[in-house]
Amino acid sequence: MLTLADVFQALTKDRPAEADKIAIADVCVDSRQVNAGALFVALKGEAHDGHEFIHDALARGAAAVIAEERAESSGLGPSVRVVKTSTGVAGLQPGPESLVPTIFLAPSSLKALQKLAAFWRRRFSNCKAIGITGSIGKSSTKELIASVLQRRYRVLKSKGNLNNEIGLPLTLLQMDETHERAVVEMGMYALGEICELCQIAQPTIGVVTNVGPSHLERLGTMERIAEAKSELVEALPADGVAILNRDDPRVRAMRTKTSARVFYYGLDPHSDLWADEIESYGLEGIAFDLRYGREKIHTRMPLLGRHSVHTALAAASVGVVEGLSWDEILSGLKDEAAQLRLIAVPAENGTTILDDTYNANPESSLAALNLLAELNGRKVAVLGDMLELGPIEEEGHRVIGGRAAEVVEVLVAVGAKGKWIGQAARDAGLSPNTFFAENNARAIEILRGVLQPGDMVLVKGSRGAKMEEIVAALARENGEPEPH
């Protein structure tokens, strides 16, 4: 377990013996989650500055706080031990009572958190890390990889979408001596960020799912997105393995960026592990044949849509590389607890909502529409803004509108950018069954007027569009959503 002595050693290179007796119960960046014995890290975010809540964290029993040097003038109180990490420990008094609470002041509280996580991760050199990146599918791939590896190993994995410069360190600080594998997502907004995450996590296996236009607004070109994603395979050691989606040309080309062994997966028969004979059973899952060398293994899984085959292939590839048996791999792939997918929600008037409101870009939206096309019932799509598409913003939305016109009987286009989806659908012949809603509230009104019993209703948009509001409003009379 992490102790206060570990925090001292990581941030100051000193290790007071008395601090070994003080366990750190948890590491939090939200003061509301602080309990007795926790370490609170005060970070400045877009909406709130954690430095404003240091006193709240101390009142809740924080054993220590990491903050920036500017916090020294905020009246921390005489009972607080203040340590400046840039100058080392000064004036410590003997006895553990003098060390709680301790405020560690650093030039950057974020960099201090990352430094602590890197220190702690290196403590457990026997725990192999598997890093995952890609424009879509990171979370579902992470869950399935962890499920496969759990057939043999004790696994630590990223919770939810803790995949950035804050979330990854928080995940690694949960590591202990029992963990044998760590499965971590690696997201990014800019060049260099995945490289920094790799320096902390030290992955020996890297999985790249795809390169798409997510964050195109920030990075400018698809080539720069590919460059950012390739930082994972560049960071792998020579005895590591880069697991790459051969079906994506930009991912396939990453083989030249790594000194590690390359293992390809995909639908291309030239892949090391590939799939064919794919069948979709709608909400009942998918079936396909796995092919590896001369082996052919038929499997059926609860994942939805043909696009989910790539998720399964990525997870199976990790299992193969790690030497698991096919029984272990298939058991992990079929574990319903590991399935991150669309949620089928019973809604008003006997309809079913396919809740895919977690996020959206052109690739994931096309995949969701393709799934909708495979289902029975009248098909309705509620499609909203896709954010951070940069120069392909209008084109990306219009492509989705064109595909929607081929799949659905009714389309509700939501938001300012969603108008492009609706316009393209109308241009493709989906009129008068294309409706425009300036916001979610208006979309709910429209849907209540057009939905019929038995409808399958896809709801999808970027996280910033908050389209879960639509799902919640239509599902309200039916209680909590239930996964199928």
C-alpha positions as CSV (number, residue, x, y, z in Angstrom):
1,M,0.0,0.0,0.0
2,L,1.1,3.5,-0.8
3,T,2.5,5.3,2.3
4,L,3.3,8.9,3.1
5,A,7.0,7.9,3.0
6,D,6.5,6.9,-0.7
7,V,5.1,10.3,-1.5
8,F,8.1,12.0,0.3
9,Q,10.5,9.8,-1.6
10,A,8.9,10.3,-5.0
11,L,8.6,14.1,-4.6
12,T,11.6,15.0,-2.4
13,K,14.0,12.1,-2.6
14,D,13.9,11.9,1.2
15,R,12.1,9.1,3.1
16,P,11.4,9.9,6.7
17,A,11.2,6.6,8.6
18,E,8.2,7.8,10.6
19,A,6.2,8.4,7.4
20,D,6.3,4.7,6.6
21,K,3.7,4.2,9.4
22,I,1.2,6.4,7.6
23,A,-0.8,4.6,4.9
24,I,-2.4,6.6,2.1
25,A,-5.9,5.2,1.8
26,D,-6.7,6.7,-1.6
27,V,-5.6,9.4,-4.1
28,C,-8.3,11.9,-5.1
29,V,-8.5,14.9,-7.4
30,D,-12.1,15.8,-6.1
31,S,-12.3,16.9,-2.5
32,R,-15.8,15.5,-2.2
33,Q,-14.3,12.0,-2.6
34,V,-11.7,12.5,0.2
35,N,-11.9,10.3,3.2
36,A,-9.6,9.9,6.2
37,G,-6.1,9.1,5.2
38,A,-6.4,10.1,1.5
39,L,-4.0,12.1,-0.6
40,F,-5.7,15.1,-2.3
41,V,-4.2,16.5,-5.5
42,A,-5.3,20.1,-6.1
43,L,-5.5,20.6,-9.9
44,K,-6.8,23.5,-11.8
45,G,-9.5,22.5,-14.3
46,E,-11.6,24.3,-16.8
47,A,-14.5,24.9,-14.4
48,H,-12.9,24.6,-10.9
49,D,-9.6,25.1,-9.2
50,G,-8.8,22.3,-6.7
51,H,-6.7,24.8,-4.7
52,E,-10.0,26.4,-3.5
53,F,-10.9,23.1,-1.9
54,I,-7.8,22.3,0.1
55,H,-9.4,23.3,3.4
56,D,-12.3,21.1,2.5
57,A,-10.0,18.1,1.9
58,L,-8.2,18.7,5.1
59,A,-11.5,18.9,7.0
60,R,-12.5,15.5,5.5
61,G,-9.3,14.0,6.9
62,A,-6.8,14.1,4.1
63,A,-3.4,12.8,5.3
64,A,-1.6,14.8,2.6
65,V,-2.2,17.3,-0.2
66,I,-0.2,18.0,-3.4
67,A,-0.7,21.6,-4.4
68,E,1.1,24.3,-6.4
69,E,3.5,26.8,-4.7
70,R,0.9,29.6,-5.0
71,A,-1.1,27.8,-2.3
72,E,1.4,28.7,0.4
73,S,-0.1,32.1,0.8
74,S,-3.6,30.9,1.2
75,G,-3.5,30.4,5.0
76,L,-3.0,26.7,5.4
77,G,-2.8,26.9,9.1
78,P,-0.1,26.1,11.8
79,S,-1.1,22.5,12.1
80,V,-0.2,21.7,8.6
81,R,3.3,20.6,7.7
82,V,4.4,22.3,4.4
83,V,7.1,20.7,2.2
84,K,8.4,22.3,-0.9
85,T,9.3,19.6,-3.4
86,S,11.7,21.7,-5.4
87,T,13.9,22.3,-2.4
88,G,13.6,19.0,-0.4
89,V,12.3,18.5,3.1
90,A,13.1,21.1,5.7
91,G,12.5,21.2,9.5
92,L,10.8,17.9,10.0
93,Q,10.0,17.2,13.6
94,P,10.2,13.6,15.0
95,G,7.0,11.5,15.4
96,P,4.3,10.7,12.9
97,E,1.9,13.2,14.4
98,S,4.0,16.0,12.9
99,L,3.6,14.6,9.4
100,V,-0.2,14.6,9.2
101,P,-1.4,16.5,7.3
102,T,1.5,17.4,5.0
103,I,1.2,19.8,2.1
104,F,3.6,19.1,-0.7
105,L,4.1,22.3,-2.8
106,A,5.3,21.8,-6.3
107,P,5.7,24.0,-9.4
108,S,3.0,21.9,-11.0
109,S,0.6,19.7,-9.0
110,L,-0.1,17.7,-12.2
111,K,3.5,17.0,-12.8
112,A,3.9,16.0,-9.2
113,L,1.0,13.5,-9.5
114,Q,2.6,12.0,-12.6
115,K,6.0,11.8,-10.9
116,L,4.4,10.0,-8.0
117,A,2.6,7.6,-10.3
118,A,5.8,6.8,-12.3
119,F,7.7,6.2,-9.0
120,W,5.0,3.8,-7.8
121,R,4.6,2.0,-11.1
122,R,8.4,1.2,-11.1
123,R,8.0,-0.4,-7.7
124,F,6.1,-3.3,-9.4
125,S,8.4,-4.2,-12.3
126,N,7.0,-7.7,-12.5
127,C,3.6,-6.3,-13.5
128,K,3.4,-6.1,-17.3
129,A,1.5,-3.1,-18.7
130,I,-0.6,-3.2,-21.9
131,G,-1.3,0.2,-23.4
132,I,-4.3,0.8,-25.7
133,T,-4.9,3.8,-28.0
134,G,-7.0,4.6,-31.0
135,S,-9.6,7.1,-32.2
136,I,-12.6,4.9,-31.3
137,G,-13.1,1.7,-29.3
138,K,-10.4,2.2,-26.6
139,S,-12.7,1.6,-23.7
140,S,-14.5,-1.5,-25.1
141,T,-11.1,-2.9,-26.2
142,K,-9.6,-2.3,-22.8
143,E,-12.5,-4.1,-21.1
144,L,-12.3,-7.1,-23.3
145,I,-8.5,-7.3,-23.1
146,A,-8.8,-7.2,-19.3
147,S,-11.5,-9.9,-19.4
148,V,-9.3,-12.2,-21.4
149,L,-6.2,-11.7,-19.2
150,Q,-8.2,-12.2,-16.0
151,R,-8.6,-15.9,-17.0
152,R,-5.0,-16.3,-15.9
153,Y,-3.7,-13.1,-14.2
154,R,-4.6,-10.6,-11.5
155,V,-5.4,-7.5,-13.6
156,L,-5.5,-3.8,-12.9
157,K,-7.4,-1.8,-15.5
158,S,-8.4,1.8,-16.1
159,K,-11.7,2.6,-14.6
160,G,-14.3,4.2,-17.0
161,N,-12.5,6.5,-19.3
162,L,-9.6,7.4,-17.1
163,N,-7.2,7.6,-20.0
164,N,-5.5,11.0,-19.9
165,E,-2.7,12.7,-18.1
166,I,-4.7,12.7,-14.9
167,G,-6.7,9.4,-15.2
168,L,-3.7,7.2,-16.0
169,P,-1.6,8.2,-13.0
170,L,-4.7,7.7,-10.7
171,T,-5.1,4.2,-12.2
172,L,-1.5,3.2,-11.7
173,L,-1.5,4.5,-8.1
174,Q,-4.0,1.6,-7.4
175,M,-1.4,-0.9,-8.3
176,D,-0.2,-3.3,-5.6
177,E,2.1,-6.4,-5.3
178,T,-0.8,-8.7,-6.3
179,H,-1.2,-7.3,-9.8
180,E,0.4,-9.2,-12.6
181,R,-1.0,-7.2,-15.6
182,A,-2.1,-3.6,-16.0
183,V,-4.4,-2.7,-18.9
184,V,-4.5,1.1,-19.5
185,E,-6.1,3.3,-22.1
186,M,-4.1,6.2,-23.5
187,G,-6.0,9.1,-24.9
188,M,-4.5,12.3,-26.2
189,Y,-5.3,15.8,-27.4
190,A,-1.9,16.8,-28.7
191,L,1.4,15.5,-29.9
192,G,3.6,14.2,-27.2
193,E,0.9,13.3,-24.7
194,I,0.9,9.6,-25.3
195,C,4.7,9.6,-25.1
196,E,4.4,11.1,-21.6
197,L,1.8,8.5,-20.6
198,C,4.2,5.8,-21.8
199,Q,7.0,7.2,-19.7
200,I,4.7,6.8,-16.7
201,A,3.1,3.4,-17.5
202,Q,6.1,1.7,-19.2
203,P,4.0,-0.6,-21.4
204,T,5.6,-3.7,-23.0
205,I,2.5,-4.4,-25.2
206,G,0.8,-1.7,-27.2
207,V,-2.5,-2.0,-29.0
208,V,-3.6,0.5,-31.7
209,T,-7.2,0.1,-32.8
210,N,-7.6,2.8,-35.5
211,V,-6.9,6.3,-36.7
212,G,-9.9,8.5,-37.2
213,P,-10.8,12.2,-37.2
214,S,-11.4,12.5,-33.5
215,H,-9.5,15.6,-32.3
216,L,-8.9,16.7,-35.9
217,E,-9.7,20.2,-34.9
218,R,-6.8,20.2,-32.4
219,L,-4.2,18.3,-34.5
220,G,-5.2,19.6,-38.0
221,T,-4.5,16.5,-40.2
222,M,-5.1,12.8,-40.1
223,E,-1.3,12.4,-40.5
224,R,-0.7,14.2,-37.2
225,I,-3.3,12.1,-35.5
226,A,-1.5,9.0,-36.7
227,E,1.8,10.4,-35.5
228,A,0.3,11.0,-32.1
229,K,-1.1,7.5,-31.8
230,S,2.2,6.0,-33.0
231,E,3.9,7.3,-29.9
232,L,2.7,4.2,-28.1
233,V,4.4,1.8,-30.4
234,E,7.5,4.0,-30.5
235,A,7.8,3.7,-26.7
236,L,7.7,-0.1,-26.7
237,P,10.9,-1.9,-25.8
238,A,12.6,-4.2,-28.3
239,D,11.3,-7.3,-26.5
240,G,7.7,-5.9,-26.5
241,V,4.9,-6.4,-29.0
242,A,3.0,-3.9,-31.1
243,I,-0.5,-5.2,-31.8
244,L,-1.8,-3.3,-34.9
245,N,-5.1,-3.3,-36.8
246,R,-4.0,-4.3,-40.3
247,D,-7.2,-3.2,-41.9
248,D,-6.4,0.5,-41.1
249,P,-3.6,1.7,-43.5
250,R,-2.4,4.3,-41.0
251,V,-2.1,1.8,-38.2
252,R,-0.6,-0.8,-40.5
253,A,2.2,1.6,-41.4
254,M,3.2,2.0,-37.7
255,R,5.3,-1.1,-38.0
256,T,8.1,1.1,-39.2
257,K,7.8,3.2,-36.0
258,T,8.7,0.5,-33.5
259,S,11.5,-1.8,-32.6
260,A,9.1,-4.2,-31.0
261,R,7.7,-7.3,-32.6
262,V,4.6,-6.5,-34.7
263,F,1.4,-8.7,-34.5
264,Y,-1.4,-7.8,-36.9
265,Y,-5.1,-8.5,-36.5
266,G,-8.0,-7.7,-38.8
267,L,-10.2,-9.1,-41.5
268,D,-7.3,-9.2,-44.0
269,P,-6.2,-12.9,-44.3
270,H,-2.6,-11.6,-44.3
271,S,-3.0,-10.7,-40.6
272,D,-1.5,-12.9,-37.9
273,L,-5.0,-13.3,-36.4
274,W,-8.0,-12.7,-38.6
275,A,-11.7,-13.3,-38.8
276,D,-14.2,-14.3,-41.4
277,E,-17.7,-15.9,-41.7
278,I,-19.1,-13.0,-39.7
279,E,-22.8,-13.1,-38.8
280,S,-24.8,-10.5,-36.9
281,Y,-27.8,-11.5,-34.7
282,G,-28.9,-8.0,-33.9
283,L,-29.3,-7.4,-30.2
284,E,-28.4,-11.1,-29.6
285,G,-24.7,-10.5,-30.6
286,I,-22.3,-11.6,-33.3
287,A,-20.7,-14.9,-34.5
288,F,-17.5,-15.4,-36.5
289,D,-14.5,-17.7,-37.2
290,L,-11.2,-16.8,-35.6
291,R,-8.2,-17.9,-37.8
292,Y,-4.7,-18.2,-36.5
293,G,-2.2,-20.1,-38.5
294,R,-3.8,-23.4,-39.4
295,E,-6.3,-23.1,-36.6
296,K,-10.0,-22.1,-37.1
297,I,-12.1,-21.4,-34.0
298,H,-15.8,-20.5,-34.2
299,T,-17.2,-18.2,-31.6
300,R,-20.3,-16.3,-30.7
301,M,-20.3,-13.2,-28.5
302,P,-22.7,-10.7,-26.9
303,L,-21.1,-7.7,-28.7
304,L,-23.3,-5.8,-31.0
305,G,-22.6,-5.1,-34.7
306,R,-20.1,-6.3,-37.2
307,H,-17.6,-3.6,-36.3
308,S,-17.3,-5.2,-32.9
309,V,-15.3,-8.1,-34.5
310,H,-12.2,-5.8,-34.4
311,T,-12.6,-5.3,-30.7
312,A,-12.7,-9.1,-30.2
313,L,-9.7,-9.6,-32.5
314,A,-7.6,-7.0,-30.5
315,A,-8.4,-8.7,-27.2
316,A,-7.8,-12.2,-28.6
317,S,-4.5,-11.0,-30.1
318,V,-3.3,-9.9,-26.6
319,G,-4.3,-13.4,-25.3
320,V,-2.4,-15.1,-28.1
321,V,0.7,-12.9,-27.5
322,E,0.5,-13.6,-23.7
323,G,0.3,-17.4,-24.4
324,L,-3.2,-18.0,-23.1
325,S,-5.1,-21.1,-24.3
326,W,-8.0,-20.7,-26.7
327,D,-10.3,-21.9,-23.9
328,E,-9.1,-19.0,-21.8
329,I,-9.3,-16.5,-24.6
330,L,-12.9,-17.5,-25.7
331,S,-14.0,-17.5,-22.1
332,G,-12.8,-13.9,-21.7
333,L,-14.4,-12.8,-25.0
334,K,-17.8,-14.2,-24.0
335,D,-17.9,-12.6,-20.5
336,E,-21.0,-10.3,-20.6
337,A,-19.6,-8.3,-17.7
338,A,-16.8,-7.1,-20.0
339,Q,-19.1,-5.9,-22.8
340,L,-19.1,-2.2,-23.3
341,R,-21.6,-1.5,-26.1
342,L,-24.9,0.1,-27.0
343,I,-27.5,-0.1,-24.2
344,A,-31.0,-1.1,-25.3
345,V,-33.4,0.9,-23.2
346,P,-37.1,0.2,-23.1
347,A,-38.8,3.6,-23.7
348,E,-42.2,5.3,-24.1
349,N,-44.8,3.9,-26.4
350,G,-43.3,0.5,-26.7
351,T,-40.1,1.7,-28.4
352,T,-36.5,0.6,-27.8
353,I,-33.7,3.2,-27.6
354,L,-30.2,2.3,-28.6
355,D,-28.3,4.5,-26.2
356,D,-24.9,5.4,-27.9
357,T,-24.5,8.8,-26.4
358,Y,-21.0,8.3,-24.9
359,N,-19.3,10.0,-27.9
360,A,-19.5,10.3,-31.7
361,N,-17.3,10.8,-34.7
362,P,-17.9,9.7,-38.3
363,E,-16.5,6.2,-37.9
364,S,-18.4,5.3,-34.8
365,S,-21.6,6.9,-36.1
366,L,-21.4,4.9,-39.3
367,A,-20.9,1.7,-37.2
368,A,-23.9,2.5,-35.1
369,L,-26.1,3.1,-38.3
370,N,-24.8,-0.2,-39.7
371,L,-25.9,-1.9,-36.5
372,L,-29.3,-0.2,-36.7
373,A,-29.7,-1.5,-40.3
374,E,-29.3,-5.1,-39.0
375,L,-32.2,-4.8,-36.5
376,N,-35.9,-5.5,-37.0
377,G,-38.6,-2.8,-36.6
378,R,-39.0,0.7,-38.0
379,K,-35.6,2.5,-37.7
380,V,-35.3,5.9,-36.2
381,A,-32.1,7.9,-35.8
382,V,-31.5,10.8,-33.5
383,L,-28.2,12.2,-34.5
384,G,-26.5,15.3,-33.0
385,D,-23.3,17.4,-33.3
386,M,-20.0,15.6,-33.7
387,L,-17.3,17.8,-32.2
388,E,-13.6,18.4,-32.9
389,L,-13.7,17.4,-36.5
390,G,-11.8,20.4,-37.7
391,P,-11.6,20.9,-41.5
392,I,-13.8,17.9,-42.2
393,E,-16.6,19.1,-39.9
394,E,-19.2,19.7,-42.6
395,E,-18.2,16.8,-44.8
396,G,-18.2,14.4,-41.8
397,H,-21.7,15.3,-40.8
398,R,-23.0,15.1,-44.4
399,V,-21.5,11.6,-44.9
400,I,-23.5,10.5,-41.8
401,G,-26.6,12.1,-43.2
402,G,-26.2,10.2,-46.5
403,R,-25.8,6.9,-44.8
404,A,-28.8,7.6,-42.5
405,A,-31.0,8.1,-45.5
406,E,-30.1,4.6,-46.6
407,V,-30.9,3.0,-43.2
408,V,-33.7,4.8,-41.4
409,E,-37.3,5.7,-41.9
410,V,-37.2,8.7,-39.6
411,L,-34.3,11.0,-38.8
412,V,-34.1,13.7,-36.1
413,A,-31.1,16.0,-36.6
414,V,-30.1,17.8,-33.5
415,G,-28.0,20.9,-33.0
416,A,-26.2,23.5,-35.2
417,K,-23.9,20.9,-36.8
418,G,-26.6,18.3,-36.9
419,K,-28.3,20.4,-39.5
420,W,-25.7,19.2,-42.0
421,I,-26.8,15.6,-41.2
422,G,-30.4,16.4,-41.8
423,Q,-29.7,18.4,-45.0
424,A,-27.7,15.6,-46.5
425,A,-30.4,13.1,-45.6
426,R,-33.0,15.2,-47.3
427,D,-30.8,15.6,-50.4
428,A,-30.6,11.8,-50.5
429,G,-34.4,11.5,-50.5
430,L,-35.3,11.1,-46.8
431,S,-38.1,13.7,-46.9
432,P,-40.5,14.6,-45.3
433,N,-39.3,12.2,-42.6
434,T,-36.3,14.3,-41.7
435,F,-36.8,16.7,-38.7
436,F,-34.6,19.4,-37.3
437,A,-34.3,20.2,-33.6
438,E,-32.2,23.1,-32.4
439,N,-31.7,21.4,-29.0
440,N,-32.4,18.3,-27.0
441,A,-35.7,19.6,-25.6
442,R,-37.1,20.1,-29.1
443,A,-35.8,16.7,-30.2
444,I,-37.8,15.1,-27.3
445,E,-41.0,16.9,-28.4
446,I,-40.5,15.8,-32.0
447,L,-39.9,12.2,-30.9
448,R,-43.0,12.0,-28.7
449,G,-45.0,13.0,-31.8
450,V,-43.5,10.5,-34.3
451,L,-42.5,7.4,-32.4
452,Q,-44.5,4.2,-32.8
453,P,-44.6,0.9,-30.9
454,G,-41.8,-1.4,-32.0
455,D,-39.5,1.4,-33.3
456,M,-35.7,1.0,-32.9
457,V,-34.3,4.4,-32.0
458,L,-30.6,5.2,-32.2
459,V,-29.5,8.2,-30.2
460,K,-25.9,9.3,-30.9
461,G,-23.8,12.5,-30.6
462,S,-20.7,13.8,-29.1
463,R,-20.4,14.0,-25.3
464,G,-20.7,17.7,-25.4
465,A,-24.1,17.5,-27.0
466,K,-25.4,15.8,-23.8
467,M,-27.9,13.6,-25.8
468,E,-28.3,11.3,-22.8
469,E,-30.9,13.9,-21.8
470,I,-33.0,12.6,-24.7
471,V,-32.6,9.0,-23.6
472,A,-33.5,9.9,-19.9
473,A,-36.6,11.8,-20.9
474,L,-38.0,9.0,-23.1
475,A,-37.1,6.2,-20.7
476,R,-38.3,8.0,-17.5
477,E,-41.6,6.1,-17.3
478,N,-39.8,2.8,-17.6
479,G,-37.3,3.1,-14.7
480,E,-33.6,2.7,-15.1
481,P,-32.1,1.5,-18.4
482,E,-31.3,-2.2,-18.6
483,P,-28.5,-3.7,-20.7
484,H,-29.5,-6.5,-23.1
